[in-house]
Amino acid sequence: MFTTNTFARSTTIEGWLVTRIADYTNRAPHQVDPAVPLAELGLDSVSAVSLCGEIEDRWQLDLDPTMVFDYPTITDIAEFLTTELAEVA
């Protein structure tokens, strides 16, 4: 269940992901739709693995690199990470 605090955390994570995907795909952040699959945004597999590493470093999580394929959109990843961080806390 998403509380106000959980929603705020998910929104913050989503914003960070939008910025990172924008960087990887050479777009402005406002051009990145969080609901569009990363593959459609042009994120390749090498960048996806790099993104996973950045996520691990940023939030001190141990993730499977296929996470970005299991959760294909920024919104999906943000929700997954919010759940993971709540479990760790």
Backbone torsions as a table, in degrees:
resi	resn	phi	psi	omega
1	MET	NA	130.9	-179.1
2	PHE	-86.0	122.1	173.5
3	THR	-95.8	177.0	178.0
4	THR	-59.8	-42.6	179.1
5	ASN	-65.0	-41.1	178.7
6	THR	-64.9	-42.1	178.6
7	PHE	-62.7	-41.8	178.8
8	ALA	-62.3	-42.6	178.9
9	ARG	-63.6	-44.2	179.0
10	SER	-61.3	-40.5	178.9
11	THR	-64.9	-40.9	178.5
12	THR	-64.7	-44.5	178.4
13	ILE	-62.7	-44.9	180.0
14	GLU	-59.9	-42.2	178.3
15	GLY	-61.9	-42.2	178.0
16	TRP	-63.2	-43.7	179.8
17	LEU	-63.8	-41.0	177.8
18	VAL	-58.4	-45.1	179.6
19	THR	-62.1	-43.8	-179.0
20	ARG	-67.4	-43.2	179.2
21	ILE	-65.4	-38.2	176.7
22	ALA	-58.8	-42.6	179.1
23	ASP	-64.6	-46.6	-179.6
24	TYR	-64.1	-31.5	-175.1
25	THR	-105.0	10.2	178.7
26	ASN	54.3	49.0	177.8
27	ARG	-125.6	162.8	169.5
28	ALA	-78.3	146.5	-179.5
29	PRO	-53.1	-35.7	-179.1
30	HIS	-69.1	-11.0	178.0
31	GLN	-91.5	-0.9	-177.8
32	VAL	-103.3	113.8	178.1
33	ASP	-90.4	117.6	-177.9
34	PRO	-61.7	-16.1	-178.8
35	ALA	-92.4	-6.6	-179.2
36	VAL	-88.7	134.0	178.3
37	PRO	-55.2	142.8	-178.1
38	LEU	-57.4	-36.6	179.0
39	ALA	-62.4	-38.7	178.5
40	GLU	-70.0	-25.2	176.3
41	LEU	-79.0	-10.0	177.9
42	GLY	98.8	14.1	178.5
43	LEU	-78.0	120.2	-180.0
44	ASP	-88.7	173.6	-174.4
45	SER	-65.1	-35.6	178.9
46	VAL	-64.9	-45.1	178.1
47	SER	-65.8	-36.2	179.2
48	ALA	-62.6	-42.7	178.6
49	VAL	-67.1	-39.9	176.9
50	SER	-62.4	-42.9	177.6
51	LEU	-59.7	-43.5	178.6
52	CYS	-58.4	-42.6	177.4
53	GLY	-62.5	-40.9	177.4
54	GLU	-63.5	-41.1	178.7
55	ILE	-62.0	-44.5	179.2
56	GLU	-59.6	-44.8	-179.6
57	ASP	-66.6	-42.5	-176.1
58	ARG	-65.3	-42.8	-174.0
59	TRP	-114.5	12.3	176.8
60	GLN	52.2	49.1	178.2
61	LEU	-113.9	155.0	173.9
62	ASP	-108.3	106.7	-174.3
63	LEU	-118.2	151.8	172.5
64	ASP	-76.8	131.7	-179.5
65	PRO	-58.0	-20.4	178.5
66	THR	-76.9	-2.4	179.9
67	MET	-52.3	-39.0	-178.3
68	VAL	-70.8	-16.5	175.3
69	PHE	-92.3	-29.9	177.6
70	ASP	-72.5	-29.0	179.1
71	TYR	-123.8	89.8	-165.7
72	PRO	-74.6	-12.1	180.0
73	THR	-119.3	164.1	176.5
74	ILE	-60.3	-42.5	178.8
75	THR	-59.7	-44.3	179.0
76	ASP	-62.0	-44.2	-179.5
77	ILE	-64.9	-42.9	-179.7
78	ALA	-61.4	-42.4	178.5
79	GLU	-65.3	-42.7	177.7
80	PHE	-60.5	-47.7	-178.3
81	LEU	-65.4	-37.5	177.8
82	THR	-60.7	-42.8	178.0
83	THR	-65.2	-45.0	-179.9
84	GLU	-61.3	-44.1	-178.7
85	LEU	-67.5	-34.6	177.3
86	ALA	-66.8	-36.0	179.1
87	GLU	-70.0	-35.0	-179.8
88	VAL	-71.8	-34.8	-176.5
89	ALA	-72.2	NA	NA
